[in-house]
Amino acid sequence: MLYRASMPPSVPRLVLYDFPAKTGLPGWGSFSPFVMEVERALKLAKLPFEHEYVNMLKLKELNPVGQLPVLRVGDELIPDSTRILHRIEALAPGSMSGGLTGPALDEVWLWEEFGDTALYPFPLTTRWADDRGWPVPKKHFFGALPPVVRDIIGNMVRKKTIQALKGRDFLRGGLDACYDRMGRVLDHLEGRAPETGFWLGSRATAADLGLFGHLHALRMPMTPVGVELVASRKRLSRYLDRVDAVTA
């Protein structure tokens, strides 16, 4: 898929690599919060790019650690969403920083990192650990496999994902305790969310993208539990809608 924008010819060819499963939902270009963060960053920066879906057997050819997103910039492959956003800022100065400098710019990247580390387990939990959300990855990630293989591989990956969440001390106390913790964090974000504009001012920055990628993934319509968690926070929801509109 090609996203077009008007840019000088000096900008190299950009290719955003994504997991092969497609959401089929307008506004959710990827199941991955990290890929969605980069996709929206490229659109905010008005950089033309191609969105390609990766054969998972060839993933390590793009990134030796086997993770996405990866952004191709000409002949250069850049892994990791934070590194990619810094590269986008270099290609389109001011697009990720919002023109901020000094301590304000440091805060931009602190909030982006907060999104990537503190919020990432939220959509993972609603999709992989909660039986109500499990049909989503089961269908979209493993649905093309033969039934017996689908169940074996799907359950194996699900178990591994849940163990990783426990290893991060996110699910150690069980699902109910996890949702309590998620609720507290969302309440704090609700209290901090601006009534107008964006997280750190009148222009969207990498801070907004880091928060939006994971919170917007949480409110994907396929997972009603996550949708309700965000929708009940009205000010936070209005803020996310503003980020959605400016990065669409």
C-alpha positions in Angstrom: 0.0 0.0 0.0 1.4 3.4 -1.0 0.7 6.6 1.1 1.4 9.7 -1.1 2.3 13.1 0.1 3.9 16.1 -1.6 7.6 16.1 -0.7 10.9 17.2 -2.3 12.5 14.6 -4.6 15.5 14.4 -2.2 13.5 12.3 0.3 14.6 8.6 -0.1 12.1 5.8 -0.7 10.4 4.9 2.6 9.0 1.4 3.3 7.2 0.6 6.5 7.3 -3.2 7.2 4.4 -4.7 9.2 3.1 -8.1 10.3 1.1 -10.0 7.7 -2.2 -9.9 9.5 -4.4 -7.0 8.4 -7.1 -5.5 10.6 -9.5 -4.6 7.8 -10.6 -1.6 9.9 -10.3 2.0 8.7 -8.2 3.9 11.2 -6.3 0.9 12.4 -3.6 0.3 9.8 -1.9 -2.4 11.9 -2.5 -4.7 14.9 0.9 -3.6 16.2 0.8 -0.4 18.3 4.4 0.2 17.4 3.8 -0.1 13.7 0.7 2.1 14.0 2.8 4.7 15.9 5.3 4.9 13.1 2.6 4.9 10.4 0.9 7.9 12.0 4.3 9.6 12.5 5.0 9.3 8.8 1.6 10.8 8.0 2.1 13.6 10.5 5.4 14.4 8.9 3.8 14.2 5.4 6.4 11.8 4.2 5.3 9.4 1.3 5.8 5.8 2.2 4.9 2.3 1.2 3.3 -0.1 3.7 4.5 -3.7 3.2 3.5 -6.9 5.0 6.3 -9.2 5.9 6.7 -12.9 5.4 7.4 -13.9 9.0 9.9 -16.5 7.9 12.0 -13.7 6.4 11.6 -11.3 9.3 15.2 -11.6 10.6 16.5 -10.5 7.2 15.0 -7.1 8.1 15.8 -7.2 11.8 18.1 -9.8 13.4 16.2 -9.6 16.7 12.9 -10.5 14.9 10.9 -7.5 15.8 8.8 -4.9 13.9 8.4 -2.2 12.9 11.3 -1.7 10.5 11.5 1.4 8.3 13.5 1.2 5.1 15.0 4.6 4.3 16.6 4.2 0.9 19.1 1.3 1.4 19.1 1.7 5.2 17.0 -0.5 7.5 16.0 1.1 10.8 14.4 -1.0 13.6 12.7 0.2 16.8 9.8 2.7 16.8 11.7 5.3 18.9 14.8 5.2 16.6 12.4 5.4 13.6 10.7 8.5 15.0 14.1 10.2 15.5 14.9 9.4 11.9 11.6 10.9 10.7 12.5 14.0 12.6 15.8 14.2 10.7 13.9 13.8 7.4 11.2 16.3 8.3 12.6 18.7 11.0 10.0 19.8 13.5 7.6 17.0 12.7 8.3 15.0 15.8 9.5 17.8 18.1 6.7 20.2 17.3 9.4 22.9 17.3 10.1 22.4 21.0 13.7 22.6 22.4 15.5 22.1 25.7 13.7 20.5 28.6 10.4 20.6 26.7 11.9 18.5 23.9 13.3 16.0 26.5 9.8 15.7 27.8 8.6 14.8 24.3 10.8 11.8 24.2 10.1 10.8 27.8 6.4 10.6 27.1 7.1 8.7 23.9 9.2 6.2 25.9 6.4 6.0 28.5 3.9 4.9 25.8 6.2 2.3 24.4 7.1 0.7 27.8 4.2 1.4 30.2 1.3 1.2 27.8 2.3 -1.6 25.5 1.1 -4.4 27.8 -2.4 -3.0 27.8 -3.5 -4.1 24.3 -1.4 -7.3 24.7 -3.4 -8.2 27.8 -6.8 -7.5 26.3 -6.0 -9.6 23.2 -3.9 -12.5 24.5 -4.5 -12.9 28.2 -8.2 -12.2 28.3 -10.4 -15.0 26.9 -12.8 -12.4 25.6 -10.1 -10.9 23.3 -8.2 -14.0 22.4 -10.4 -14.8 19.3 -9.0 -11.7 17.6 -5.3 -12.8 17.4 -6.4 -16.4 17.0 -8.4 -15.6 13.9 -6.2 -13.0 12.3 -2.7 -14.3 13.2 -3.3 -18.1 12.9 -6.6 -18.4 11.0 -5.0 -19.4 7.7 -3.3 -22.5 9.3 -5.0 -25.9 9.3 -7.2 -26.3 12.4 -5.0 -28.7 14.4 -1.9 -26.7 13.6 -3.7 -23.4 14.4 -4.6 -24.6 17.8 -1.2 -25.9 18.7 0.8 -22.9 17.3 -1.8 -20.4 18.5 -1.9 -21.7 22.1 1.9 -21.9 22.2 2.4 -18.3 21.1 -0.4 -17.2 23.5 1.2 -19.0 26.4 4.6 -17.4 25.6 3.0 -14.0 25.4 1.3 -14.4 28.8 4.5 -15.6 30.4 6.3 -12.5 29.0 3.6 -10.3 30.6 4.1 -12.1 33.9 7.8 -11.7 33.5 7.3 -8.0 33.3 5.3 -8.2 36.5 2.2 -7.1 34.7 0.1 -10.3 35.0 1.7 -11.8 38.1 -1.3 -11.0 40.3 -3.8 -12.3 37.8 -6.1 -10.7 35.2 -8.3 -8.8 37.6 -5.3 -7.2 39.3 -3.9 -6.3 35.9 -7.1 -4.6 34.9 -7.1 -2.7 38.2 -3.6 -1.4 37.4 -4.6 -0.5 33.9 -7.6 1.4 35.2 -5.4 3.5 37.6 -3.0 4.4 34.8 -5.8 5.4 32.5 -7.3 7.5 35.3 -4.0 9.3 35.7 -3.9 9.9 31.9 -7.5 11.1 32.0 -6.5 13.6 34.6 -3.5 14.7 32.6 -5.1 14.8 29.1 -5.4 18.3 27.7 -8.8 19.8 27.0 -7.5 21.3 23.8 -4.5 20.8 21.6 -2.0 18.1 22.3 0.0 16.5 25.1 2.7 19.2 25.2 1.2 22.1 23.4 -0.6 23.2 20.2 1.3 20.9 17.9 1.3 17.1 17.9 4.7 15.6 18.7 6.4 12.2 19.2 4.8 12.3 22.7 1.4 12.1 21.2 2.4 9.3 18.8 3.8 7.2 21.6 0.7 7.5 23.7 -1.7 7.3 20.7 -0.3 4.1 19.2 -1.0 2.0 22.3 -4.2 3.6 23.5 -5.7 3.6 20.0 -4.8 -0.1 19.7 -6.5 -0.6 23.0 -9.8 0.8 21.6 -9.8 -1.3 18.5 -13.5 -2.3 17.9 -12.7 -6.0 17.8 -11.8 -5.9 21.5 -14.8 -4.5 23.4 -13.0 -4.7 26.8 -10.3 -2.3 25.7 -12.8 -0.1 23.9 -14.7 0.4 27.2 -11.6 1.0 29.2 -10.7 4.0 27.1 -14.2 5.2 26.2 -15.1 5.6 29.9 -12.3 8.3 30.1 -14.0 11.0 28.2 -11.3 13.7 28.2 -8.7 11.1 27.2 -10.9 9.9 24.4 -11.4 13.4 23.0 -7.6 13.9 23.1 -7.1 10.6 21.2 -9.7 11.7 18.6 -7.7 14.9 18.0 -4.5 12.9 17.5 -6.3 10.5 15.2 -7.6 13.4 13.1 -4.3 15.2 12.7 -2.4 11.9 11.8 -5.0 10.3 9.6 
